[in-house]
Amino acid sequence: MIAKTPSPPYFAVIFTSLRTEIEENYQEMATWMVQLAEEQEGYLGHESAREEIGITVSYWKDLESIRKWKTHSDHLLAQKQGKEKWYSAYKTRIAFVEKDYGFEK
Amino acid sequence: MIAKTPSPPYFAVIFTSLRTEIEENYQEMATWMVQLAEEQEGYLGHESAREEIGITVSYWKDLESIRKWKTHSDHLLAQKQGKEKWYSAYKTRIAFVEKDYGFEK
């Protein structure tokens, strides 16, 4: 689903990743991280798709809520396992959403 | 591939879309738009994946280059056909990338 974010301004975390072939516990952790993110203060929504690369964009009210989520203990464990097992490379970009517009049939 | 963007700051255009079932000319136009975007002044790279939703993030030097690309005549035609045929909904978000960090094995 396209995330139903409020009117800008808000923040986006663009997480782009390449997976290894290791499946161990990956889906369970990904599902758990989405559930946990949704409970966090300042979480506004997320969008995700994977083909050759994976792109997950999560939306946040402010930088403080992003910082808290980044350093959440369960999320830190997921990041550690991500580097060890599931990802061969990733890039995280923190961005300030100034403007949005859309279209719906 | 994860886009090899320069150090921030730069801009991101996050384009999230839902497709219709109409395939007519879609792949050709998508390929052509990527080629054309790559030739534009201020283009820094892009990332794309589609599952339930499609996410394409393109990266740009400044807002002026985004504005020029948005109003490029061939791109305007693609946008028009996109609304008429290929997309049932989309959202475009213009964002200022303040910070990035990554990991590579």
Backbone of each chain as ProteinMPNN parsed JSONL, in Angstrom:
{"seq_chain_A": "MIAKTPSPPYFAVIFTSLRTEIEENYQEMATWMVQLAEEQEGYLGHESAREEIGITVSYWKDLESIRKWKTHSDHLLAQKQGKEKWYSAYKTRIAFVEKDYGFEK", "coords_chain_A": {"N_chain_A": [[0.839, -1.209, 0.0], [0.378, 2.282, -0.675], [1.807, 4.575, 1.486], [-0.171, 6.336, 3.848], [0.578, 9.165, 4.479], [0.74, 12.208, 6.466], [0.21, 15.731, 5.569], [3.198, 17.26, 4.279], [5.608, 19.181, 6.237], [7.613, 16.206, 6.846], [9.668, 13.383, 7.773], [11.748, 11.066, 5.909], [13.108, 7.798, 5.854], [15.184, 6.237, 3.784], [15.878, 3.087, 2.929], [17.983, 1.073, 1.295], [18.825, -2.084, 0.028], [20.949, -4.976, -0.526], [20.504, -8.411, -0.62], [21.983, -11.278, 0.981], [22.329, -14.834, 0.374], [21.346, -16.02, 2.549], [18.676, -17.168, 4.33], [17.882, -17.649, 6.873], [15.858, -16.971, 9.504], [15.177, -14.505, 8.487], [12.679, -13.533, 7.326], [10.974, -13.651, 9.537], [12.199, -11.824, 11.265], [12.033, -9.485, 9.704], [9.252, -9.104, 9.553], [8.688, -8.775, 12.255], [10.142, -6.431, 12.8], [8.731, -4.55, 11.284], [6.25, -4.588, 12.608], [7.08, -3.666, 15.118], [8.154, -1.141, 14.497], [5.837, 0.184, 13.735], [4.667, 0.658, 16.16], [6.107, 2.663, 17.274], [6.688, 5.914, 18.634], [5.999, 8.706, 16.651], [6.118, 7.393, 14.233], [4.988, 7.245, 10.878], [4.316, 5.716, 8.708], [5.042, 3.184, 6.133], [6.698, 1.924, 3.167], [7.46, -0.756, 0.957], [9.429, -2.776, -1.214], [10.888, -5.446, -3.117], [13.126, -6.423, -5.613], [15.682, -6.894, -7.706], [17.097, -5.261, -5.988], [16.28, -4.295, -2.625], [13.956, -1.949, -1.44], [13.043, -0.009, 1.223], [11.026, 2.405, 2.493], [10.578, 4.373, 5.237], [8.442, 6.518, 7.118], [8.521, 9.402, 9.16], [7.787, 11.513, 11.979], [9.677, 13.323, 13.028], [13.247, 14.038, 13.476], [14.067, 13.134, 15.923], [12.38, 10.982, 16.571], [13.249, 9.194, 14.628], [15.894, 8.794, 15.426], [15.489, 7.567, 17.922], [14.227, 5.2, 17.138], [16.272, 4.077, 15.593], [18.072, 3.399, 17.568], [16.706, 1.68, 19.205], [16.582, -1.194, 21.257], [15.842, -3.812, 20.309], [15.834, -3.321, 17.606], [18.484, -2.648, 17.169], [19.662, -5.138, 17.542], [18.572, -6.464, 15.332], [19.795, -4.992, 13.286], [22.457, -5.673, 13.691], [22.42, -8.472, 13.169], [21.596, -8.287, 10.569], [23.847, -7.207, 9.241], [25.639, -9.286, 9.713], [24.422, -11.532, 8.565], [22.131, -11.248, 6.664], [22.365, -9.158, 4.772], [24.351, -8.107, 2.001], [25.089, -5.642, 1.29], [24.104, -2.316, 2.143], [22.352, 0.826, 2.138], [21.514, 3.704, 3.919], [19.442, 6.472, 3.896], [18.725, 9.605, 5.204], [16.091, 11.79, 5.042], [14.416, 14.911, 4.46], [11.134, 15.478, 3.91], [9.724, 17.694, 1.785], [7.629, 18.27, 0.148], [4.705, 16.847, -1.306], [2.722, 15.064, -3.728], [-0.042, 13.545, -5.386], [-1.984, 10.969, -7.015], [-5.016, 9.379, -7.688], [-7.151, 6.87, -8.92]], "CA_chain_A": [[0.0, 0.0, 0.0], [1.037, 3.589, -0.601], [1.637, 5.043, 2.865], [-1.053, 7.502, 3.984], [1.299, 10.135, 5.303], [0.09, 13.515, 6.586], [0.838, 16.753, 4.736], [4.559, 17.6, 4.678], [6.858, 18.428, 6.268], [7.92, 15.074, 7.711], [10.953, 12.816, 7.381], [11.769, 9.734, 5.293], [14.325, 6.999, 5.921], [15.232, 5.4, 2.578], [16.793, 1.977, 3.204], [18.159, 0.269, 0.086], [19.681, -3.191, 0.457], [21.185, -6.182, -1.313], [20.442, -9.569, 0.267], [22.798, -12.478, 0.787], [21.43, -15.974, 0.142], [20.98, -16.584, 3.851], [17.263, -16.918, 4.639], [17.675, -17.967, 8.288], [15.213, -16.025, 10.413], [15.037, -13.176, 7.871], [11.278, -13.109, 7.21], [10.441, -13.454, 10.888], [12.736, -10.564, 11.788], [11.481, -8.381, 8.914], [7.868, -8.927, 10.001], [8.746, -8.251, 13.63], [10.614, -5.05, 12.77], [7.629, -3.715, 10.803], [5.285, -4.469, 13.724], [7.666, -2.847, 16.18], [8.247, 0.24, 13.994], [4.482, 0.761, 13.748], [4.317, 1.038, 17.545], [6.995, 3.701, 17.781], [6.313, 7.332, 18.628], [6.451, 9.464, 15.487], [6.029, 6.579, 13.002], [3.89, 7.727, 10.039], [3.974, 4.758, 7.656], [6.193, 2.704, 5.375], [6.486, 1.276, 1.866], [8.548, -1.702, 0.775], [9.411, -3.667, -2.38], [12.202, -6.029, -3.41], [13.417, -7.224, -6.806], [17.145, -7.035, -7.618], [17.409, -4.635, -4.71], [15.14, -4.008, -1.766], [13.811, -0.556, -1.005], [12.033, 0.242, 2.241], [10.996, 3.804, 2.917], [9.699, 4.608, 6.382], [8.162, 7.951, 7.28], [8.608, 9.759, 10.571], [7.396, 12.877, 12.326], [10.836, 14.19, 13.258], [14.533, 13.337, 13.562], [14.163, 12.5, 17.235], [11.74, 9.66, 16.506], [14.143, 8.341, 13.825], [17.037, 8.464, 16.282], [15.025, 6.597, 18.934], [13.997, 3.914, 16.463], [17.582, 3.534, 15.198], [18.796, 2.894, 18.743], [15.85, 0.749, 19.943], [17.427, -2.371, 21.505], [15.5, -4.916, 19.39], [16.232, -2.894, 16.262], [19.954, -2.763, 17.139], [19.947, -6.559, 17.345], [18.246, -6.76, 13.929], [20.851, -4.373, 12.461], [23.669, -6.489, 13.865], [22.216, -9.716, 12.416], [21.529, -7.887, 9.16], [25.225, -7.107, 8.737], [26.3, -10.592, 9.81], [23.79, -12.624, 7.817], [21.132, -11.087, 5.607], [22.67, -8.143, 3.76], [25.719, -7.973, 1.511], [25.314, -4.189, 1.258], [22.914, -1.475, 2.272], [22.551, 2.258, 2.298], [20.407, 4.368, 4.591], [19.449, 7.915, 3.647], [17.774, 10.349, 6.032], [15.651, 12.882, 4.174], [13.345, 15.795, 4.9], [10.135, 15.557, 2.831], [9.263, 19.082, 1.715], [6.451, 18.431, -0.704], [4.248, 15.624, -1.964], [1.495, 15.17, -4.511], [-0.387, 12.193, -5.816], [-3.052, 10.726, -7.991], [-5.724, 8.121, -7.407], [-8.301, 6.703, -9.816]], "C_chain_A": [[0.873, 1.259, 0.0], [0.758, 4.162, 0.786], [0.786, 6.314, 2.905], [-0.433, 8.498, 4.958], [0.524, 11.445, 5.388], [0.732, 14.511, 5.61], [2.261, 17.02, 5.211], [4.548, 18.923, 5.47], [6.838, 17.23, 7.217], [9.224, 14.481, 7.212], [10.785, 11.429, 6.76], [13.119, 9.083, 5.559], [14.281, 6.023, 4.744], [16.309, 4.333, 2.802], [16.845, 1.082, 1.971], [19.144, -0.84, 0.398], [19.825, -4.276, -0.605], [21.243, -7.349, -0.337], [21.549, -10.576, -0.039], [21.832, -13.622, 0.454], [20.952, -16.61, 1.454], [19.55, -16.184, 4.225], [16.975, -16.988, 6.14], [17.089, -16.806, 9.088], [14.908, -14.652, 9.795], [13.59, -12.697, 7.84], [10.666, -12.804, 8.573], [10.904, -12.102, 11.439], [12.16, -9.367, 11.041], [10.048, -8.06, 9.36], [7.828, -8.284, 11.39], [9.179, -6.792, 13.639], [9.529, -4.095, 12.262], [6.611, -3.497, 11.923], [5.798, -3.522, 14.8], [7.751, -1.375, 15.754], [6.891, 0.937, 14.089], [4.05, 1.236, 15.135], [5.106, 2.238, 18.044], [6.362, 5.091, 17.677], [6.865, 8.003, 17.368], [6.441, 8.693, 14.185], [4.806, 7.013, 12.183], [3.473, 6.733, 8.942], [5.22, 4.222, 6.979], [5.752, 2.036, 4.084], [7.683, 0.392, 1.594], [8.356, -2.536, -0.487], [10.816, -4.206, -2.592], [12.176, -6.745, -4.751], [14.928, -7.481, -6.769], [17.658, -6.422, -6.32], [16.123, -4.489, -3.915], [15.136, -2.53, -1.422], [12.716, -0.516, 0.049], [12.134, 1.702, 2.631], [10.065, 3.897, 4.112], [9.605, 6.113, 6.616], [7.98, 8.263, 8.754], [8.293, 11.232, 10.779], [8.591, 13.815, 12.436], [12.118, 13.354, 13.4], [14.691, 12.597, 14.886], [13.513, 11.104, 17.221], [12.568, 8.689, 15.657], [15.332, 7.878, 14.672], [16.661, 7.404, 17.324], [14.821, 5.222, 18.32], [15.333, 3.266, 16.078], [18.284, 2.867, 16.381], [17.917, 2.026, 19.657], [16.594, -0.588, 20.07], [17.12, -3.54, 20.554], [15.922, -4.596, 17.957], [17.761, -2.968, 16.107], [20.372, -4.219, 16.901], [19.678, -6.969, 15.891], [19.322, -6.191, 12.997], [22.128, -5.208, 12.503], [23.556, -7.787, 13.05], [22.142, -9.446, 10.918], [22.912, -7.828, 8.534], [25.908, -8.47, 8.702], [25.758, -11.592, 8.791], [23.059, -12.21, 6.539], [21.499, -10.126, 4.48], [24.127, -8.206, 3.336], [26.088, -6.498, 1.399], [24.009, -3.472, 1.556], [23.317, -0.007, 2.367], [21.303, 2.843, 2.934], [20.528, 5.866, 4.339], [18.35, 8.575, 4.481], [17.389, 11.614, 5.272], [14.446, 13.619, 4.748], [12.362, 15.967, 3.742], [9.48, 16.941, 2.85], [7.894, 19.198, 1.071], [5.997, 17.062, -1.168], [2.992, 15.921, -2.752], [1.207, 13.78, -5.071], [-1.578, 12.176, -6.741], [-3.703, 9.403, -7.608], [-6.932, 8.036, -8.304], [-9.563, 6.439, -9.047]], "O_chain_A": [[1.952, 1.29, 0.592], [-0.394, 4.226, 1.214], [0.984, 7.239, 2.116], [-0.871, 8.642, 6.1], [-0.259, 11.763, 4.494], [1.684, 14.169, 4.908], [2.518, 17.011, 6.415], [3.59, 19.691, 5.381], [6.151, 17.232, 8.239], [9.833, 15.038, 6.298], [9.821, 10.716, 7.04], [14.155, 9.744, 5.496], [13.457, 5.109, 4.708], [17.5, 4.641, 2.858], [15.866, 0.413, 1.641], [20.199, -0.577, 0.975], [18.955, -4.467, -1.455], [21.953, -7.284, 0.666], [21.99, -10.703, -1.181], [20.637, -13.386, 0.272], [20.241, -17.615, 1.448], [19.256, -15.003, 4.412], [15.97, -16.464, 6.619], [17.75, -15.792, 9.314], [14.441, -13.747, 10.486], [13.297, -11.584, 8.276], [9.936, -11.827, 8.738], [10.116, -11.34, 12.001], [11.832, -8.351, 11.653], [9.682, -6.896, 9.522], [7.039, -7.376, 11.653], [8.64, -5.994, 14.407], [9.416, -2.968, 12.744], [6.165, -2.375, 12.16], [5.057, -2.69, 15.323], [7.46, -0.476, 16.543], [6.798, 2.105, 14.465], [3.183, 2.099, 15.268], [4.814, 2.775, 19.112], [5.607, 5.386, 16.75], [8.05, 7.881, 17.059], [6.724, 9.264, 13.131], [3.709, 7.135, 12.73], [2.417, 6.885, 8.327], [6.322, 4.723, 7.204], [4.598, 1.638, 3.927], [8.807, 0.742, 1.955], [7.239, -2.954, -0.792], [11.806, -3.536, -2.296], [11.304, -7.578, -4.997], [15.407, -8.206, -5.897], [18.526, -6.979, -5.647], [15.023, -4.552, -4.464], [16.179, -1.938, -1.148], [11.59, -0.942, -0.204], [13.191, 2.177, 3.047], [8.891, 3.539, 4.015], [10.541, 6.868, 6.354], [7.37, 7.496, 9.498], [8.496, 12.07, 9.901], [8.531, 14.962, 11.993], [12.071, 12.125, 13.439], [15.362, 11.567, 14.96], [14.053, 10.161, 17.8], [12.588, 7.491, 15.937], [15.719, 6.71, 14.63], [17.42, 6.468, 17.574], [15.195, 4.205, 18.906], [15.505, 2.055, 16.219], [19.004, 1.883, 16.208], [18.335, 1.676, 20.761], [17.174, -1.064, 19.094], [18.041, -4.185, 20.052], [16.315, -5.482, 17.198], [18.264, -3.311, 15.037], [21.313, -4.493, 16.157], [20.45, -7.72, 15.294], [19.711, -6.843, 12.028], [22.787, -5.418, 11.485], [24.484, -8.154, 12.329], [22.567, -10.266, 10.104], [23.127, -8.335, 7.433], [26.662, -8.772, 7.777], [26.505, -12.39, 8.225], [23.325, -12.747, 5.464], [21.004, -10.26, 3.361], [25.027, -8.337, 4.166], [27.268, -6.148, 1.411], [22.931, -3.981, 1.249], [24.468, 0.332, 2.638], [20.181, 2.522, 2.544], [21.589, 6.454, 4.545], [17.195, 8.15, 4.458], [18.25, 12.412, 4.903], [13.59, 13.041, 5.418], [12.715, 16.535, 2.709], [8.783, 17.305, 3.797], [7.106, 20.088, 1.392], [6.833, 16.19, -1.405], [2.287, 16.895, -2.488], [2.107, 12.952, -5.209], [-2.093, 13.206, -7.176], [-3.026, 8.438, -7.251], [-7.669, 9.012, -8.448], [-10.627, 6.273, -9.644]]}, "seq_chain_B": "MIAKTPSPPYFAVIFTSLRTEIEENYQEMATWMVQLAEEQEGYLGHESAREEIGITVSYWKDLESIRKWKTHSDHLLAQKQGKEKWYSAYKTRIAFVEKDYGFEK", "coords_chain_B": {"N_chain_B": [[20.932, -2.119, -8.52], [22.501, -0.449, -5.775], [22.31, 2.994, -5.646], [25.1, 5.015, -6.484], [25.502, 7.56, -4.965], [26.726, 10.94, -4.392], [28.329, 12.479, -1.469], [25.953, 13.698, 0.929], [24.693, 17.119, 1.106], [21.861, 16.297, -1.021], [19.092, 15.775, -3.286], [16.085, 13.751, -3.156], [13.65, 12.051, -5.093], [10.894, 10.393, -4.296], [9.001, 8.009, -5.658], [6.096, 6.342, -5.504], [4.021, 3.732, -6.538], [0.959, 2.218, -7.742], [0.132, -0.257, -10.023], [-2.036, -0.566, -12.884], [-3.732, -3.187, -14.741], [-2.928, -2.873, -17.265], [-0.619, -3.41, -19.722], [0.316, -2.325, -22.015], [2.805, -0.848, -23.797], [4.158, -0.129, -21.502], [6.644, -1.165, -20.366], [8.5, -0.383, -22.323], [8.263, 2.404, -22.201], [9.033, 2.861, -19.536], [11.707, 2.011, -19.555], [12.746, 3.836, -21.408], [12.308, 6.25, -20.05], [14.066, 5.967, -17.884], [16.525, 5.95, -19.232], [16.462, 8.52, -20.337], [16.28, 10.153, -18.064], [18.771, 9.684, -16.952], [20.377, 11.196, -18.583], [19.925, 13.765, -17.866], [20.743, 17.005, -16.627], [22.092, 17.281, -13.42], [21.156, 14.843, -12.502], [21.658, 12.127, -10.304], [21.434, 9.424, -9.811], [19.493, 6.335, -9.495], [17.088, 4.113, -7.928], [15.115, 1.153, -7.962], [12.261, -0.905, -7.436], [9.701, -3.389, -7.61], [6.922, -4.889, -6.097], [4.094, -5.682, -4.516], [3.627, -2.969, -4.475], [5.204, -0.397, -6.422], [8.358, 1.117, -6.074], [10.263, 3.825, -6.881], [13.167, 5.535, -6.493], [14.677, 8.49, -7.281], [17.676, 10.391, -7.525], [18.925, 13.667, -7.099], [20.76, 16.665, -7.874], [19.818, 19.232, -7.189], [16.827, 21.261, -6.522], [16.104, 22.603, -8.802], [16.987, 20.995, -10.943], [15.263, 18.841, -10.587], [12.818, 20.074, -11.053], [13.102, 20.775, -13.762], [13.306, 18.226, -14.931], [10.789, 17.201, -14.251], [9.169, 18.719, -15.902], [10.038, 18.182, -18.432], [9.438, 17.591, -21.856], [9.043, 14.97, -23.006], [8.852, 13.509, -20.691], [6.574, 14.613, -19.555], [4.657, 13.634, -21.307], [4.874, 10.906, -20.727], [3.971, 10.957, -18.067], [1.319, 11.727, -18.451], [0.293, 9.531, -19.915], [0.751, 7.633, -18.017], [-1.129, 8.261, -15.995], [-3.451, 7.834, -17.454], [-3.313, 5.16, -18.275], [-1.361, 3.27, -17.016], [-1.097, 3.489, -14.21], [-2.939, 3.058, -11.196], [-2.846, 4.471, -8.939], [-0.635, 6.867, -7.5], [2.112, 8.301, -5.664], [4.155, 11.073, -5.184], [7.05, 12.147, -3.63], [9.022, 14.828, -2.603], [12.205, 15.215, -1.428], [14.787, 16.275, 0.832], [17.936, 15.117, 1.16], [19.733, 14.674, 3.978], [21.653, 13.206, 5.257], [23.62, 10.258, 4.973], [24.466, 6.772, 5.269], [26.254, 3.698, 5.104], [26.88, 0.207, 4.309], [29.015, -2.357, 3.312], [29.92, -5.591, 2.264]], "CA_chain_B": [[22.137, -1.629, -7.833], [22.365, 0.687, -4.872], [22.826, 4.166, -6.37], [26.345, 5.556, -5.938], [25.3, 9.006, -4.836], [27.8, 11.653, -3.702], [27.997, 12.811, -0.085], [24.871, 14.68, 1.055], [23.272, 17.096, 0.749], [21.312, 16.227, -2.376], [17.65, 15.598, -3.187], [15.495, 12.48, -3.579], [12.246, 12.01, -5.489], [10.373, 9.066, -3.966], [7.796, 7.788, -6.463], [5.474, 5.071, -5.121], [2.895, 3.594, -7.464], [0.192, 0.982, -7.936], [-0.105, -0.454, -11.449], [-3.24, -1.194, -13.419], [-3.335, -4.418, -15.451], [-2.602, -2.505, -18.648], [0.827, -3.541, -19.979], [0.601, -1.657, -23.291], [3.869, 0.15, -23.928], [4.673, 0.289, -20.19], [8.078, -1.471, -20.202], [9.254, 0.458, -23.247], [8.292, 3.773, -21.677], [9.81, 2.866, -18.294], [13.117, 1.933, -19.965], [13.071, 5.108, -22.058], [12.357, 7.303, -19.031], [15.313, 5.805, -17.131], [17.611, 6.422, -20.104], [16.355, 9.968, -20.492], [16.613, 10.753, -16.765], [20.231, 9.592, -16.763], [21.04, 12.226, -19.398], [19.546, 15.103, -17.418], [21.606, 17.808, -15.745], [21.769, 17.175, -12.002], [20.773, 13.464, -12.146], [22.72, 11.486, -9.519], [21.257, 7.971, -9.737], [18.142, 5.925, -9.105], [16.869, 2.751, -7.427], [13.746, 0.808, -8.309], [11.802, -2.265, -7.171], [8.236, -3.499, -7.592], [6.195, -6.109, -5.722], [2.706, -5.189, -4.461], [3.745, -1.591, -4.955], [6.48, -0.041, -7.027], [9.048, 2.27, -5.495], [11.431, 4.311, -7.613], [13.753, 6.73, -5.887], [15.735, 9.096, -8.091], [18.468, 11.337, -6.738], [19.182, 14.873, -7.896], [21.665, 17.658, -7.29], [19.087, 20.364, -6.609], [15.403, 21.321, -6.863], [15.981, 23.092, -10.178], [17.091, 19.856, -11.869], [14.014, 18.074, -10.429], [11.762, 20.839, -11.733], [13.316, 20.637, -15.208], [12.955, 16.852, -15.313], [9.335, 17.051, -14.144], [8.495, 19.419, -16.997], [10.613, 17.742, -19.711], [8.276, 17.285, -22.714], [8.841, 13.517, -23.103], [8.433, 13.046, -19.365], [5.17, 15.034, -19.401], [3.861, 12.672, -22.074], [4.866, 9.664, -19.93], [3.111, 11.187, -16.899], [-0.063, 11.737, -18.955], [-0.056, 8.137, -20.218], [0.764, 6.939, -16.731], [-2.438, 8.471, -15.356], [-4.518, 7.284, -18.298], [-3.223, 3.729, -18.543], [-0.526, 2.329, -16.272], [-1.161, 3.593, -12.75], [-4.23, 3.308, -10.549], [-2.552, 5.484, -7.914], [0.779, 7.083, -7.203], [2.451, 9.424, -4.789], [5.514, 11.574, -5.396], [7.517, 12.938, -2.49], [10.28, 15.527, -2.861], [12.874, 15.189, -0.117], [16.156, 16.766, 0.947], [18.725, 14.098, 1.869], [20.648, 15.365, 4.879], [22.663, 12.322, 5.825], [23.514, 8.865, 4.575], [25.523, 5.887, 5.739], [26.017, 2.403, 4.484], [27.618, -0.978, 4.715], [29.264, -3.253, 2.179], [30.78, -6.708, 2.653]], "C_chain_B": [[21.787, -0.485, -6.872], [23.038, 1.888, -5.544], [24.074, 4.727, -5.672], [26.265, 7.084, -5.909], [26.496, 9.652, -4.135], [27.428, 11.887, -2.232], [26.852, 13.812, -0.049], [25.465, 16.069, 1.34], [23.016, 16.928, -0.741], [19.811, 15.97, -2.203], [17.215, 14.219, -3.679], [14.05, 12.711, -4.016], [11.78, 10.575, -5.273], [9.031, 8.898, -4.685], [7.252, 6.392, -6.154], [4.207, 4.904, -5.945], [2.225, 2.228, -7.385], [-0.137, 0.885, -9.418], [-1.531, -0.932, -11.726], [-2.806, -2.516, -14.057], [-2.932, -4.136, -16.9], [-1.084, -2.508, -18.857], [1.28, -2.695, -21.166], [1.671, -0.57, -23.192], [4.547, 0.541, -22.601], [6.176, 0.061, -20.053], [8.943, -0.573, -21.084], [9.381, 1.872, -22.692], [9.141, 3.857, -20.407], [11.311, 2.859, -18.618], [13.583, 3.258, -20.567], [13.185, 6.23, -21.03], [13.627, 7.2, -18.181], [16.491, 6.335, -17.951], [17.631, 7.943, -20.192], [16.736, 10.687, -19.182], [18.126, 10.785, -16.558], [21.001, 10.664, -17.529], [20.816, 13.634, -18.853], [20.602, 15.714, -16.509], [21.155, 17.606, -14.295], [21.312, 15.789, -11.558], [21.935, 12.768, -11.432], [22.592, 9.962, -9.429], [19.812, 7.622, -9.42], [18.136, 4.462, -8.655], [15.404, 2.41, -7.651], [13.444, -0.641, -7.964], [10.279, -2.262, -7.182], [7.813, -4.866, -7.089], [4.708, -5.726, -5.696], [2.643, -3.747, -4.937], [5.098, -1.427, -5.626], [7.054, 1.171, -6.317], [10.224, 2.606, -6.399], [11.912, 5.563, -6.908], [14.815, 7.246, -6.843], [16.391, 10.204, -7.271], [18.947, 12.463, -7.639], [20.023, 15.875, -7.113], [20.911, 18.771, -6.573], [17.627, 20.358, -7.085], [15.186, 21.768, -8.305], [16.068, 21.925, -11.183], [15.855, 18.956, -11.773], [12.88, 18.765, -11.187], [11.879, 20.683, -13.254], [12.931, 19.248, -15.697], [11.441, 16.644, -15.276], [8.621, 17.648, -15.358], [9.129, 19.132, -18.368], [9.473, 17.202, -20.594], [7.999, 15.778, -22.823], [8.354, 12.931, -21.781], [6.975, 13.437, -19.087], [4.227, 14.07, -20.127], [3.75, 11.344, -21.31], [3.94, 9.802, -18.719], [1.633, 11.122, -17.296], [-0.537, 10.3, -19.238], [-0.105, 7.296, -18.948], [-0.583, 7.052, -16.028], [-3.556, 7.789, -16.139], [-4.527, 5.752, -18.291], [-2.567, 2.891, -17.439], [-0.692, 2.336, -14.759], [-2.591, 3.785, -12.261], [-4.067, 4.334, -9.429], [-1.047, 5.684, -7.844], [0.941, 8.25, -6.248], [3.903, 9.79, -5.054], [5.89, 12.441, -4.203], [8.89, 13.53, -2.817], [10.982, 15.713, -1.516], [14.331, 15.632, -0.224], [16.955, 15.761, 1.78], [19.832, 14.79, 2.668], [21.861, 14.523, 5.229], [22.528, 10.952, 5.187], [24.67, 8.071, 5.183], [25.216, 4.503, 5.192], [26.971, 1.344, 4.971], [27.821, -1.824, 3.472], [30.229, -4.336, 2.623], [31.979, -6.809, 1.736]], "O_chain_B": [[20.898, 0.324, -7.135], [24.194, 1.806, -5.961], [24.105, 4.891, -4.453], [26.878, 7.781, -6.717], [27.2, 8.991, -3.372], [26.331, 11.527, -1.805], [26.78, 14.691, -0.908], [26.615, 16.175, 1.768], [23.806, 17.338, -1.591], [19.318, 15.951, -1.074], [17.884, 13.601, -4.508], [13.317, 13.474, -3.386], [12.211, 9.659, -5.972], [8.052, 9.567, -4.355], [7.871, 5.386, -6.5], [3.404, 5.832, -6.042], [2.841, 1.229, -7.015], [-0.634, 1.845, -10.006], [-2.144, -1.612, -10.904], [-1.65, -2.918, -13.931], [-2.634, -5.056, -17.661], [-0.361, -1.716, -18.253], [2.463, -2.385, -21.31], [1.462, 0.48, -22.584], [5.4, 1.427, -22.575], [6.908, 0.974, -19.672], [9.98, -0.07, -20.652], [10.46, 2.464, -22.707], [9.885, 4.82, -20.223], [12.084, 3.61, -18.025], [14.677, 3.736, -20.269], [14.074, 7.075, -21.137], [14.203, 8.219, -17.8], [17.341, 7.066, -17.442], [18.69, 8.567, -20.129], [17.429, 11.704, -19.204], [18.685, 11.764, -16.064], [22.13, 11.002, -17.176], [21.44, 14.588, -19.318], [21.259, 15.022, -15.73], [19.972, 17.746, -13.985], [21.098, 15.569, -10.366], [23.07, 12.816, -11.905], [23.534, 9.285, -9.017], [19.004, 8.498, -9.115], [19.047, 3.691, -8.959], [14.541, 3.281, -7.542], [14.283, -1.516, -8.178], [9.644, -1.273, -6.815], [8.283, -5.889, -7.588], [4.123, -5.471, -6.749], [1.749, -3.353, -5.686], [6.014, -2.222, -5.417], [6.342, 2.124, -6.0], [11.082, 1.761, -6.649], [11.165, 6.528, -6.744], [15.752, 6.522, -7.179], [15.755, 10.858, -6.445], [19.325, 12.241, -8.789], [20.0, 15.925, -5.883], [21.306, 19.203, -5.491], [17.243, 19.555, -7.936], [14.217, 21.369, -8.951], [15.311, 21.879, -12.153], [15.444, 18.37, -12.774], [12.088, 18.118, -11.873], [10.879, 20.486, -13.944], [12.305, 19.103, -16.747], [10.876, 15.994, -16.156], [7.588, 17.136, -15.788], [8.782, 19.78, -19.355], [8.636, 16.435, -20.118], [6.846, 15.356, -22.74], [7.558, 11.992, -21.752], [6.235, 12.68, -18.459], [3.151, 13.737, -19.632], [2.68, 10.738, -21.251], [3.208, 8.869, -18.386], [0.808, 10.546, -16.585], [-1.637, 9.914, -18.843], [-0.906, 6.368, -18.83], [-1.114, 6.061, -15.526], [-4.488, 7.236, -15.556], [-5.586, 5.123, -18.298], [-3.152, 1.911, -16.978], [-0.46, 1.324, -14.098], [-3.357, 4.565, -12.827], [-5.031, 4.983, -9.023], [-0.279, 4.757, -8.104], [0.037, 9.063, -6.055], [4.769, 8.92, -5.138], [5.151, 13.346, -3.816], [9.798, 12.822, -3.251], [10.422, 16.295, -0.587], [15.005, 15.397, -1.228], [16.682, 15.577, 2.966], [20.739, 15.405, 2.106], [22.95, 15.044, 5.467], [21.412, 10.525, 4.889], [25.703, 8.626, 5.556], [24.074, 4.183, 4.862], [27.753, 1.545, 5.9], [26.903, -1.988, 2.669], [31.233, -4.052, 3.276], [32.817, -7.693, 1.911]]}, "name": "protein", "num_of_chains": 2, "seq": "MIAKTPSPPYFAVIFTSLRTEIEENYQEMATWMVQLAEEQEGYLGHESAREEIGITVSYWKDLESIRKWKTHSDHLLAQKQGKEKWYSAYKTRIAFVEKDYGFEKMIAKTPSPPYFAVIFTSLRTEIEENYQEMATWMVQLAEEQEGYLGHESAREEIGITVSYWKDLESIRKWKTHSDHLLAQKQGKEKWYSAYKTRIAFVEKDYGFEK"}
